[in-house]
């Protein structure tokens, strides 16, 4: 990592991934994808079929 303000020496950044952290990230990203896709799909499902066909 670059040195922080007021310092002139760098310091190592150690990121140690674990299986538990990988599972949490997978679950969080899956939940985020479900929420992000729910909003547009919910809007589309409220329209009638005739309205949906006229927009294509």
Predicted model as a PDB file, atoms N, CA, C, CB and O in Angstrom, pLDDT in the B-factor column:
MODEL        1                                                                  
ATOM      1  N   UNK A   1       0.840  -1.176   0.000  1.00 69.00           N  
ATOM      2  CA  UNK A   1       0.000   0.000   0.000  1.00 69.00           C  
ATOM      3  C   UNK A   1       0.890   1.246   0.000  1.00 69.00           C  
ATOM      4  CB  UNK A   1      -0.959  -0.006   1.220  1.00 69.00           C  
ATOM      5  O   UNK A   1       1.985   1.227   0.562  1.00 69.00           O  
ATOM      6  N   UNK A   2       0.428   2.314  -0.621  1.00 77.00           N  
ATOM      7  CA  UNK A   2       1.198   3.551  -0.566  1.00 77.00           C  
ATOM      8  C   UNK A   2       1.190   4.098   0.856  1.00 77.00           C  
ATOM      9  CB  UNK A   2       0.632   4.597  -1.555  1.00 77.00           C  
ATOM     10  O   UNK A   2       0.308   3.777   1.652  1.00 77.00           O  
ATOM     11  N   UNK A   3       2.173   4.919   1.161  1.00 80.00           N  
ATOM     12  CA  UNK A   3       2.237   5.440   2.530  1.00 80.00           C  
ATOM     13  C   UNK A   3       1.056   6.361   2.837  1.00 80.00           C  
ATOM     14  CB  UNK A   3       3.553   6.192   2.749  1.00 80.00           C  
ATOM     15  O   UNK A   3       0.600   7.097   1.961  1.00 80.00           O  
ATOM     16  N   UNK A   4       0.564   6.323   4.069  1.00 77.00           N  
ATOM     17  CA  UNK A   4      -0.526   7.214   4.444  1.00 77.00           C  
ATOM     18  C   UNK A   4      -0.023   8.655   4.556  1.00 77.00           C  
ATOM     19  CB  UNK A   4      -1.159   6.760   5.774  1.00 77.00           C  
ATOM     20  O   UNK A   4       1.186   8.882   4.586  1.00 77.00           O  
ATOM     21  N   UNK A   5      -0.923   9.619   4.617  1.00 84.00           N  
ATOM     22  CA  UNK A   5      -0.489  11.016   4.742  1.00 84.00           C  
ATOM     23  C   UNK A   5       0.391  11.223   5.974  1.00 84.00           C  
ATOM     24  CB  UNK A   5      -1.707  11.946   4.812  1.00 84.00           C  
ATOM     25  O   UNK A   5       0.075  10.738   7.061  1.00 84.00           O  
ATOM     26  N   UNK A   6       1.478  11.933   5.797  1.00 82.00           N  
ATOM     27  CA  UNK A   6       2.397  12.204   6.894  1.00 82.00           C  
ATOM     28  C   UNK A   6       3.466  11.149   7.088  1.00 82.00           C  
ATOM     29  CB  UNK A   6       1.636  12.348   8.145  1.00 82.00           C  
ATOM     30  O   UNK A   6       4.313  11.297   7.969  1.00 82.00           O  
ATOM     31  N   UNK A   7       3.455  10.113   6.312  1.00 80.00           N  
ATOM     32  CA  UNK A   7       4.456   9.038   6.416  1.00 80.00           C  
ATOM     33  C   UNK A   7       5.194   8.906   5.101  1.00 80.00           C  
ATOM     34  CB  UNK A   7       3.794   7.688   6.800  1.00 80.00           C  
ATOM     35  O   UNK A   7       4.711   9.351   4.060  1.00 80.00           O  
ATOM     36  N   UNK A   8       6.360   8.297   5.150  1.00 83.00           N  
ATOM     37  CA  UNK A   8       7.129   8.112   3.919  1.00 83.00           C  
ATOM     38  C   UNK A   8       7.394   6.640   3.611  1.00 83.00           C  
ATOM     39  CB  UNK A   8       8.444   8.855   4.018  1.00 83.00           C  
ATOM     40  O   UNK A   8       7.963   6.324   2.566  1.00 83.00           O  
ATOM     41  N   UNK A   9       6.994   5.751   4.493  1.00 83.00           N  
ATOM     42  CA  UNK A   9       7.237   4.328   4.250  1.00 83.00           C  
ATOM     43  C   UNK A   9       5.935   3.617   3.914  1.00 83.00           C  
ATOM     44  CB  UNK A   9       7.900   3.673   5.473  1.00 83.00           C  
ATOM     45  O   UNK A   9       4.871   3.937   4.445  1.00 83.00           O  
ATOM     46  N   UNK A  10       6.049   2.661   3.032  1.00 82.00           N  
ATOM     47  CA  UNK A  10       4.897   1.867   2.651  1.00 82.00           C  
ATOM     48  C   UNK A  10       4.651   0.781   3.687  1.00 82.00           C  
ATOM     49  CB  UNK A  10       5.096   1.253   1.260  1.00 82.00           C  
ATOM     50  O   UNK A  10       5.518   0.497   4.514  1.00 82.00           O  
ATOM     51  N   UNK A  11       3.476   0.178   3.643  1.00 80.00           N  
ATOM     52  CA  UNK A  11       3.198  -0.939   4.527  1.00 80.00           C  
ATOM     53  C   UNK A  11       2.491  -2.031   3.737  1.00 80.00           C  
ATOM     54  CB  UNK A  11       2.344  -0.490   5.740  1.00 80.00           C  
ATOM     55  O   UNK A  11       1.733  -1.732   2.814  1.00 80.00           O  
ATOM     56  N   UNK A  12       2.728  -3.289   4.083  1.00 82.00           N  
ATOM     57  CA  UNK A  12       2.110  -4.390   3.333  1.00 82.00           C  
ATOM     58  C   UNK A  12       0.619  -4.509   3.666  1.00 82.00           C  
ATOM     59  CB  UNK A  12       2.829  -5.721   3.641  1.00 82.00           C  
ATOM     60  O   UNK A  12       0.203  -4.306   4.806  1.00 82.00           O  
ATOM     61  N   UNK A  13      -0.151  -4.835   2.669  1.00 82.00           N  
ATOM     62  CA  UNK A  13      -1.577  -5.082   2.850  1.00 82.00           C  
ATOM     63  C   UNK A  13      -1.803  -6.572   2.667  1.00 82.00           C  
ATOM     64  CB  UNK A  13      -2.448  -4.242   1.846  1.00 82.00           C  
ATOM     65  O   UNK A  13      -1.642  -7.097   1.565  1.00 82.00           O  
ATOM     66  N   UNK A  14      -2.171  -7.248   3.728  1.00 86.00           N  
ATOM     67  CA  UNK A  14      -2.394  -8.685   3.686  1.00 86.00           C  
ATOM     68  C   UNK A  14      -3.893  -8.966   3.710  1.00 86.00           C  
ATOM     69  CB  UNK A  14      -1.684  -9.390   4.867  1.00 86.00           C  
ATOM     70  O   UNK A  14      -4.582  -8.616   4.668  1.00 86.00           O  
ATOM     71  N   UNK A  15      -4.384  -9.588   2.671  1.00 86.00           N  
ATOM     72  CA  UNK A  15      -5.781  -9.997   2.603  1.00 86.00           C  
ATOM     73  C   UNK A  15      -5.798 -11.517   2.596  1.00 86.00           C  
ATOM     74  CB  UNK A  15      -6.506  -9.401   1.335  1.00 86.00           C  
ATOM     75  O   UNK A  15      -5.311 -12.155   1.662  1.00 86.00           O  
ATOM     76  N   UNK A  16      -6.355 -12.076   3.632  1.00 90.00           N  
ATOM     77  CA  UNK A  16      -6.370 -13.523   3.772  1.00 90.00           C  
ATOM     78  C   UNK A  16      -7.802 -14.033   3.609  1.00 90.00           C  
ATOM     79  CB  UNK A  16      -5.782 -13.950   5.143  1.00 90.00           C  
ATOM     80  O   UNK A  16      -8.576 -14.026   4.567  1.00 90.00           O  
ATOM     81  N   UNK A  17      -8.157 -14.477   2.398  1.00 90.00           N  
ATOM     82  CA  UNK A  17      -9.521 -14.978   2.195  1.00 90.00           C  
ATOM     83  C   UNK A  17      -9.732 -16.314   2.905  1.00 90.00           C  
ATOM     84  CB  UNK A  17      -9.816 -15.131   0.694  1.00 90.00           C  
ATOM     85  O   UNK A  17      -8.841 -17.162   2.956  1.00 90.00           O  
ATOM     86  N   UNK A  18     -10.911 -16.471   3.440  1.00 95.00           N  
ATOM     87  CA  UNK A  18     -11.271 -17.721   4.102  1.00 95.00           C  
ATOM     88  C   UNK A  18     -12.522 -18.289   3.432  1.00 95.00           C  
ATOM     89  CB  UNK A  18     -11.506 -17.501   5.634  1.00 95.00           C  
ATOM     90  O   UNK A  18     -13.212 -17.584   2.695  1.00 95.00           O  
ATOM     91  N   UNK A  19     -12.803 -19.534   3.685  1.00 96.00           N  
ATOM     92  CA  UNK A  19     -13.980 -20.168   3.110  1.00 96.00           C  
ATOM     93  C   UNK A  19     -15.254 -19.518   3.654  1.00 96.00           C  
ATOM     94  CB  UNK A  19     -13.977 -21.680   3.405  1.00 96.00           C  
ATOM     95  O   UNK A  19     -16.223 -19.343   2.915  1.00 96.00           O  
ATOM     96  N   UNK A  20     -15.259 -19.165   4.920  1.00 95.00           N  
ATOM     97  CA  UNK A  20     -16.422 -18.512   5.511  1.00 95.00           C  
ATOM     98  C   UNK A  20     -16.711 -17.175   4.850  1.00 95.00           C  
ATOM     99  CB  UNK A  20     -16.214 -18.317   7.001  1.00 95.00           C  
ATOM    100  O   UNK A  20     -17.866 -16.846   4.581  1.00 95.00           O  
ATOM    101  N   UNK A  21     -15.666 -16.409   4.590  1.00 94.00           N  
ATOM    102  CA  UNK A  21     -15.842 -15.112   3.933  1.00 94.00           C  
ATOM    103  C   UNK A  21     -16.334 -15.302   2.498  1.00 94.00           C  
ATOM    104  CB  UNK A  21     -14.519 -14.313   3.946  1.00 94.00           C  
ATOM    105  O   UNK A  21     -17.156 -14.517   2.024  1.00 94.00           O  
ATOM    106  N   UNK A  22     -15.856 -16.308   1.814  1.00 94.00           N  
ATOM    107  CA  UNK A  22     -16.300 -16.581   0.445  1.00 94.00           C  
ATOM    108  C   UNK A  22     -17.783 -16.938   0.421  1.00 94.00           C  
ATOM    109  CB  UNK A  22     -15.469 -17.720  -0.176  1.00 94.00           C  
ATOM    110  O   UNK A  22     -18.501 -16.537  -0.495  1.00 94.00           O  
ATOM    111  N   UNK A  23     -18.241 -17.676   1.406  1.00 97.00           N  
ATOM    112  CA  UNK A  23     -19.662 -18.034   1.471  1.00 97.00           C  
ATOM    113  C   UNK A  23     -20.506 -16.798   1.741  1.00 97.00           C  
ATOM    114  CB  UNK A  23     -19.910 -19.098   2.563  1.00 97.00           C  
ATOM    115  O   UNK A  23     -21.557 -16.623   1.124  1.00 97.00           O  
ATOM    116  N   UNK A  24     -20.064 -15.938   2.652  1.00 96.00           N  
ATOM    117  CA  UNK A  24     -20.806 -14.702   2.935  1.00 96.00           C  
ATOM    118  C   UNK A  24     -20.885 -13.807   1.704  1.00 96.00           C  
ATOM    119  CB  UNK A  24     -20.151 -13.939   4.090  1.00 96.00           C  
ATOM    120  O   UNK A  24     -21.933 -13.222   1.429  1.00 96.00           O  
ATOM    121  N   UNK A  25     -19.794 -13.697   0.967  1.00 95.00           N  
ATOM    122  CA  UNK A  25     -19.796 -12.879  -0.245  1.00 95.00           C  
ATOM    123  C   UNK A  25     -20.745 -13.476  -1.284  1.00 95.00           C  
ATOM    124  CB  UNK A  25     -18.367 -12.761  -0.825  1.00 95.00           C  
ATOM    125  O   UNK A  25     -21.493 -12.744  -1.932  1.00 95.00           O  
ATOM    126  N   UNK A  26     -20.719 -14.783  -1.444  1.00 97.00           N  
ATOM    127  CA  UNK A  26     -21.623 -15.449  -2.381  1.00 97.00           C  
ATOM    128  C   UNK A  26     -23.088 -15.206  -2.006  1.00 97.00           C  
ATOM    129  CB  UNK A  26     -21.332 -16.957  -2.418  1.00 97.00           C  
ATOM    130  O   UNK A  26     -23.908 -14.904  -2.873  1.00 97.00           O  
ATOM    131  N   UNK A  27     -23.410 -15.334  -0.743  1.00 98.00           N  
ATOM    132  CA  UNK A  27     -24.778 -15.103  -0.294  1.00 98.00           C  
ATOM    133  C   UNK A  27     -25.195 -13.635  -0.476  1.00 98.00           C  
ATOM    134  CB  UNK A  27     -24.921 -15.510   1.172  1.00 98.00           C  
ATOM    135  O   UNK A  27     -26.311 -13.351  -0.911  1.00 98.00           O  
ATOM    136  N   UNK A  28     -24.303 -12.726  -0.146  1.00 98.00           N  
ATOM    137  CA  UNK A  28     -24.621 -11.302  -0.277  1.00 98.00           C  
ATOM    138  C   UNK A  28     -24.830 -10.918  -1.738  1.00 98.00           C  
ATOM    139  CB  UNK A  28     -23.504 -10.446   0.336  1.00 98.00           C  
ATOM    140  O   UNK A  28     -25.758 -10.172  -2.052  1.00 98.00           O  
ATOM    141  N   UNK A  29     -23.988 -11.413  -2.626  1.00 97.00           N  
ATOM    142  CA  UNK A  29     -24.125 -11.086  -4.050  1.00 97.00           C  
ATOM    143  C   UNK A  29     -25.382 -11.728  -4.635  1.00 97.00           C  
ATOM    144  CB  UNK A  29     -22.879 -11.548  -4.833  1.00 97.00           C  
ATOM    145  O   UNK A  29     -26.034 -11.132  -5.492  1.00 97.00           O  
ATOM    146  N   UNK A  30     -25.725 -12.918  -4.190  1.00 97.00           N  
ATOM    147  CA  UNK A  30     -26.953 -13.564  -4.660  1.00 97.00           C  
ATOM    148  C   UNK A  30     -28.175 -12.774  -4.208  1.00 97.00           C  
ATOM    149  CB  UNK A  30     -27.037 -15.016  -4.145  1.00 97.00           C  
ATOM    150  O   UNK A  30     -29.094 -12.545  -4.995  1.00 97.00           O  
ATOM    151  N   UNK A  31     -28.189 -12.361  -2.960  1.00 97.00           N  
ATOM    152  CA  UNK A  31     -29.301 -11.568  -2.440  1.00 97.00           C  
ATOM    153  C   UNK A  31     -29.407 -10.236  -3.169  1.00 97.00           C  
ATOM    154  CB  UNK A  31     -29.134 -11.333  -0.936  1.00 97.00           C  
ATOM    155  O   UNK A  31     -30.510  -9.797  -3.497  1.00 97.00           O  
ATOM    156  N   UNK A  32     -28.293  -9.599  -3.422  1.00 96.00           N  
ATOM    157  CA  UNK A  32     -28.288  -8.332  -4.149  1.00 96.00           C  
ATOM    158  C   UNK A  32     -28.821  -8.521  -5.569  1.00 96.00           C  
ATOM    159  CB  UNK A  32     -26.868  -7.740  -4.187  1.00 96.00           C  
ATOM    160  O   UNK A  32     -29.564  -7.671  -6.061  1.00 96.00           O  
ATOM    161  N   UNK A  33     -28.462  -9.604  -6.229  1.00 95.00           N  
ATOM    162  CA  UNK A  33     -28.963  -9.882  -7.575  1.00 95.00           C  
ATOM    163  C   UNK A  33     -30.460 -10.133  -7.586  1.00 95.00           C  
ATOM    164  CB  UNK A  33     -28.242 -11.076  -8.165  1.00 95.00           C  
ATOM    165  O   UNK A  33     -31.162  -9.693  -8.497  1.00 95.00           O  
ATOM    166  N   UNK A  34     -30.949 -10.836  -6.580  1.00 94.00           N  
ATOM    167  CA  UNK A  34     -32.388 -11.098  -6.493  1.00 94.00           C  
ATOM    168  C   UNK A  34     -33.152  -9.801  -6.280  1.00 94.00           C  
ATOM    169  CB  UNK A  34     -32.694 -12.087  -5.356  1.00 94.00           C  
ATOM    170  O   UNK A  34     -34.174  -9.571  -6.926  1.00 94.00           O  
ATOM    171  N   UNK A  35     -32.671  -8.961  -5.388  1.00 92.00           N  
ATOM    172  CA  UNK A  35     -33.343  -7.680  -5.119  1.00 92.00           C  
ATOM    173  C   UNK A  35     -33.296  -6.782  -6.348  1.00 92.00           C  
ATOM    174  CB  UNK A  35     -32.692  -6.965  -3.915  1.00 92.00           C  
ATOM    175  O   UNK A  35     -34.289  -6.135  -6.680  1.00 92.00           O  
ATOM    176  N   UNK A  36     -32.153  -6.737  -7.024  1.00 92.00           N  
ATOM    177  CA  UNK A  36     -32.012  -5.870  -8.196  1.00 92.00           C  
ATOM    178  C   UNK A  36     -32.891  -6.341  -9.355  1.00 92.00           C  
ATOM    179  CB  UNK A  36     -30.549  -5.818  -8.641  1.00 92.00           C  
ATOM    180  O   UNK A  36     -33.354  -5.517 -10.144  1.00 92.00           O  
ATOM    181  N   UNK A  37     -33.127  -7.631  -9.474  1.00 92.00           N  
ATOM    182  CA  UNK A  37     -33.971  -8.117 -10.563  1.00 92.00           C  
ATOM    183  C   UNK A  37     -35.452  -8.079 -10.205  1.00 92.00           C  
ATOM    184  CB  UNK A  37     -33.572  -9.531 -10.937  1.00 92.00           C  
ATOM    185  O   UNK A  37     -36.294  -8.078 -11.103  1.00 92.00           O  
ATOM    186  N   UNK A  38     -35.791  -8.047  -8.927  1.00 91.00           N  
ATOM    187  CA  UNK A  38     -37.179  -8.027  -8.505  1.00 91.00           C  
ATOM    188  C   UNK A  38     -37.870  -6.731  -8.923  1.00 91.00           C  
ATOM    189  CB  UNK A  38     -37.271  -8.209  -6.999  1.00 91.00           C  
ATOM    190  O   UNK A  38     -39.026  -6.760  -9.346  1.00 91.00           O  
ATOM    191  N   UNK A  39     -37.188  -5.604  -8.811  1.00 85.00           N  
ATOM    192  CA  UNK A  39     -37.812  -4.313  -9.100  1.00 85.00           C  
ATOM    193  C   UNK A  39     -38.291  -4.200 -10.552  1.00 85.00           C  
ATOM    194  CB  UNK A  39     -36.834  -3.194  -8.799  1.00 85.00           C  
ATOM    195  O   UNK A  39     -39.457  -3.861 -10.759  1.00 85.00           O  
ATOM    196  N   UNK A  40     -37.466  -4.462 -11.561  1.00 87.00           N  
ATOM    197  CA  UNK A  40     -37.969  -4.369 -12.933  1.00 87.00           C  
ATOM    198  C   UNK A  40     -38.998  -5.449 -13.279  1.00 87.00           C  
ATOM    199  CB  UNK A  40     -36.816  -4.453 -13.897  1.00 87.00           C  
ATOM    200  O   UNK A  40     -39.950  -5.184 -14.013  1.00 87.00           O  
ATOM    201  N   UNK A  41     -38.810  -6.651 -12.759  1.00 88.00           N  
ATOM    202  CA  UNK A  41     -39.752  -7.721 -13.064  1.00 88.00           C  
ATOM    203  C   UNK A  41     -41.122  -7.420 -12.465  1.00 88.00           C  
ATOM    204  CB  UNK A  41     -39.227  -9.063 -12.542  1.00 88.00           C  
ATOM    205  O   UNK A  41     -42.150  -7.688 -13.086  1.00 88.00           O  
ATOM    206  N   UNK A  42     -41.129  -6.867 -11.270  1.00 85.00           N  
ATOM    207  CA  UNK A  42     -42.394  -6.505 -10.632  1.00 85.00           C  
ATOM    208  C   UNK A  42     -43.125  -5.449 -11.449  1.00 85.00           C  
ATOM    209  CB  UNK A  42     -42.151  -5.997  -9.204  1.00 85.00           C  
ATOM    210  O   UNK A  42     -44.350  -5.492 -11.563  1.00 85.00           O  
ATOM    211  N   UNK A  43     -42.393  -4.510 -12.012  1.00 82.00           N  
ATOM    212  CA  UNK A  43     -42.993  -3.459 -12.837  1.00 82.00           C  
ATOM    213  C   UNK A  43     -43.572  -4.046 -14.125  1.00 82.00           C  
ATOM    214  CB  UNK A  43     -41.950  -2.371 -13.169  1.00 82.00           C  
ATOM    215  O   UNK A  43     -44.649  -3.646 -14.566  1.00 82.00           O  
ATOM    216  N   UNK A  44     -42.853  -4.996 -14.724  1.00 82.00           N  
ATOM    217  CA  UNK A  44     -43.309  -5.621 -15.966  1.00 82.00           C  
ATOM    218  C   UNK A  44     -44.544  -6.482 -15.724  1.00 82.00           C  
ATOM    219  CB  UNK A  44     -42.189  -6.470 -16.582  1.00 82.00           C  
ATOM    220  O   UNK A  44     -45.460  -6.497 -16.545  1.00 82.00           O  
ATOM    221  N   UNK A  45     -44.573  -7.190 -14.612  1.00 83.00           N  
ATOM    222  CA  UNK A  45     -45.694  -8.094 -14.334  1.00 83.00           C  
ATOM    223  C   UNK A  45     -47.000  -7.354 -14.066  1.00 83.00           C  
ATOM    224  CB  UNK A  45     -45.363  -8.970 -13.150  1.00 83.00           C  
ATOM    225  O   UNK A  45     -48.075  -7.939 -14.206  1.00 83.00           O  
ATOM    226  N   UNK A  46     -46.930  -6.091 -13.686  1.00 84.00           N  
ATOM    227  CA  UNK A  46     -48.142  -5.313 -13.425  1.00 84.00           C  
ATOM    228  C   UNK A  46     -48.825  -4.855 -14.711  1.00 84.00           C  
ATOM    229  CB  UNK A  46     -47.808  -4.105 -12.567  1.00 84.00           C  
ATOM    230  O   UNK A  46     -49.997  -4.482 -14.682  1.00 84.00           O  
ATOM    231  N   UNK A  47     -48.109  -4.876 -15.845  1.00 81.00           N  
ATOM    232  CA  UNK A  47     -48.700  -4.464 -17.113  1.00 81.00           C  
ATOM    233  C   UNK A  47     -49.512  -5.596 -17.720  1.00 81.00           C  
ATOM    234  CB  UNK A  47     -47.613  -4.009 -18.091  1.00 81.00           C  
ATOM    235  O   UNK A  47     -49.253  -6.771 -17.455  1.00 81.00           O  
ATOM    236  N   UNK A  48     -50.481  -5.242 -18.521  1.00 81.00           N  
ATOM    237  CA  UNK A  48     -51.268  -6.238 -19.222  1.00 81.00           C  
ATOM    238  C   UNK A  48     -50.470  -6.786 -20.401  1.00 81.00           C  
ATOM    239  CB  UNK A  48     -52.607  -5.641 -19.698  1.00 81.00           C  
ATOM    240  O   UNK A  48     -49.532  -6.148 -20.879  1.00 81.00           O  
ATOM    241  N   UNK A  49     -50.848  -7.960 -20.858  1.00 79.00           N  
ATOM    242  CA  UNK A  49     -50.134  -8.614 -21.953  1.00 79.00           C  
ATOM    243  C   UNK A  49     -50.175  -7.765 -23.213  1.00 79.00           C  
ATOM    244  CB  UNK A  49     -50.727  -9.994 -22.232  1.00 79.00           C  
ATOM    245  O   UNK A  49     -49.179  -7.681 -23.931  1.00 79.00           O  
ATOM    246  N   UNK A  50     -51.305  -7.137 -23.491  1.00 78.00           N  
ATOM    247  CA  UNK A  50     -51.446  -6.316 -24.691  1.00 78.00           C  
ATOM    248  C   UNK A  50     -50.485  -5.123 -24.641  1.00 78.00           C  
ATOM    249  CB  UNK A  50     -52.904  -5.827 -24.841  1.00 78.00           C  
ATOM    250  O   UNK A  50     -49.894  -4.764 -25.659  1.00 78.00           O  
ATOM    251  N   UNK A  51     -50.327  -4.509 -23.464  1.00 75.00           N  
ATOM    252  CA  UNK A  51     -49.400  -3.392 -23.314  1.00 75.00           C  
ATOM    253  C   UNK A  51     -47.950  -3.868 -23.506  1.00 75.00           C  
ATOM    254  CB  UNK A  51     -49.573  -2.731 -21.924  1.00 75.00           C  
ATOM    255  O   UNK A  51     -47.145  -3.167 -24.119  1.00 75.00           O  
ATOM    256  N   UNK A  52     -47.627  -5.026 -22.996  1.00 72.00           N  
ATOM    257  CA  UNK A  52     -46.262  -5.543 -23.136  1.00 72.00           C  
ATOM    258  C   UNK A  52     -45.934  -5.822 -24.590  1.00 72.00           C  
ATOM    259  CB  UNK A  52     -46.080  -6.816 -22.306  1.00 72.00           C  
ATOM    260  O   UNK A  52     -44.812  -5.565 -25.027  1.00 72.00           O  
ATOM    261  N   UNK A  53     -46.891  -6.344 -25.352  1.00 77.00           N  
ATOM    262  CA  UNK A  53     -46.633  -6.665 -26.754  1.00 77.00           C  
ATOM    263  C   UNK A  53     -46.485  -5.393 -27.601  1.00 77.00           C  
ATOM    264  CB  UNK A  53     -47.764  -7.541 -27.312  1.00 77.00           C  
ATOM    265  O   UNK A  53     -45.765  -5.399 -28.599  1.00 77.00           O  
ATOM    266  N   UNK A  54     -47.150  -4.320 -27.217  1.00 77.00           N  
ATOM    267  CA  UNK A  54     -47.066  -3.086 -27.996  1.00 77.00           C  
ATOM    268  C   UNK A  54     -45.731  -2.373 -27.808  1.00 77.00           C  
ATOM    269  CB  UNK A  54     -48.199  -2.155 -27.615  1.00 77.00           C  
ATOM    270  O   UNK A  54     -45.385  -1.510 -28.615  1.00 77.00           O  
ATOM    271  N   UNK A  55     -44.967  -2.710 -26.759  1.00 66.00           N  
ATOM    272  CA  UNK A  55     -43.683  -2.066 -26.497  1.00 66.00           C  
ATOM    273  C   UNK A  55     -42.511  -2.788 -27.168  1.00 66.00           C  
ATOM    274  CB  UNK A  55     -43.446  -1.991 -25.007  1.00 66.00           C  
ATOM    275  O   UNK A  55     -41.373  -2.328 -27.076  1.00 66.00           O  
ATOM    276  N   UNK A  56     -42.775  -3.901 -27.834  1.00 56.00           N  
ATOM    277  CA  UNK A  56     -41.671  -4.631 -28.448  1.00 56.00           C  
ATOM    278  C   UNK A  56     -41.440  -4.198 -29.877  1.00 56.00           C  
ATOM    279  CB  UNK A  56     -41.932  -6.116 -28.401  1.00 56.00           C  
ATOM    280  O   UNK A  56     -40.542  -4.716 -30.542  1.00 56.00           O  
TER     281      UNK A  56                                                      
ENDMDL                                                                          
END                                                                             
